[in-house]
Amino acid sequence: MSEAVPADSRSNERDVDVTAEQDVPMIDHVSIQCADVAATTAFYDTVLATIGGERILEYGDVIGYGVPPMPDFWIGPHNTGQGFRESHIAFSAPDRTAVRAFVEAARAAGATVLHEPKVWPEYHPHYYGGFVRDPDGNNVEAVCHLSE
């Protein structure tokens, strides 16, 4: 059995290429529940189109979004649990122009902009992201990991 290494003793100086393509993503899909399915689908129809996403599958009042052919982001009615817990969801954008378009589309749809698009060097030198609130209060981001 391996011994646990305390987090503060791990090296942060790893040579990791965050832009390298992966054959298999770590997360297959994510689903969120929303209070108003119609308002939330109108929001995601608008903002996801700016980064190449679209509705792929509808199953009753549950909608699957993604880049064809696979839906990997699902929304549906709030029907389990009590109250609300904010989620942070980051969508990949193909370039920085798409990040800016995502934020502008969200703003035009009435979303609150949490952070205008910018470079976030604390994450890595090319991390370019913009953050908004969706109709249910989730922190939604479009991010590009490529240099300008």
URCOR-V625170 format. One record per helix or strand of 3 or more residues. SS is the DSSP state (2 for helix, 1 for strand). FROM is the first residue (numbers start at 1). TO is the last residue. If there is no record, write none. Layout:
SS,FROM,TO
SS,FROM,TO
This chain:
2,7,9
1,30,34
2,37,49
1,54,59
1,62,67
1,70,77
1,88,92
2,96,108
1,113,119
1,128,133
1,139,144
